């Protein structure tokens, strides 16, 4: 969290970033997402990340934090005067695993709200939703599956087609309670 906050603040203010002394944990490759929300309303302000563990965690956090603040195509770049009005969340992801089912209808029983994040693939279309999203929106498993289709730009029932691939992952989530405030592990709970 502290790394993500410092990267965002230094980049937005156009100040040089000091090197981080990264422990062994941060040298391991990991998937990560950095989410920026407004405070206190908690409206999304940016979210970028890497679902697969292609980069060392330290580099993945730095890159995702910078991109979430300045390159999310849904939002203008974060401005210096917004820095006191945003909170940051970092999600450390497990490796995505293909969900195997006998019939696509079985996905409803396989997806666990409060545990699973999803990735959908169909042809060249791909979408990802973090595990906290269906809780925030109060979706059940069927709605989560429809929404992951929308995220990928697909019709909402694409998850029912046999050629569609769905992957699940879990996340360890850390969030600021208020700007530059205490950092707490975020607990996901089922409905």
HURA-V401204 format. One line per field, one symbol per residue. phi: phi as a letter, one per 40 degrees, with the letter a starting at -180 (. if undefined). psi: psi as a letter, one per 20 degrees, with the letter a starting at -180 (. if undefined). burial: 1 if it has 16 or more other ideal C-beta (glycine too) atoms within 10 Angstrom, else 0. A space follows every 50 residues. Layout:
# HURA-V401204
phi: ???
psi: ???
burial: ???
This chain:
# HURA-V401204
phi: .ccccccccccccfbccccccccddccccacabbbbbcbccgccbiaaab cbccbdddcccccccccccbbcccbcdccdccdcbbbbbbbcbcccbccb bcbdccddcccbcgbccbbbbafccaabbccccccccfcccccdcccccd dcgbdcbdcccdccbbbbabacbbaccadfcdbbccccbcd
psi: ghggggggggghilqqpqqpnprhgiiqpqqqqpppqqpihkqpiqoqao hqmiqqgghgggghgghhhijoiiqrqpqhiihjjqqqppopqrppppop qhqhhihhhhpopigpqqpqpocipqqppqhighghilqahghghghhgg hjkqqijhiiphipppqqrrqpppqphrpkaqpqpppqqq.
burial: 10111111101100000000000001000111111110100000111111 10101011111111111111010000010001100111111110010010 00010010001010011111110001111111111000101001111110 11010001100001011111101111001000100001000
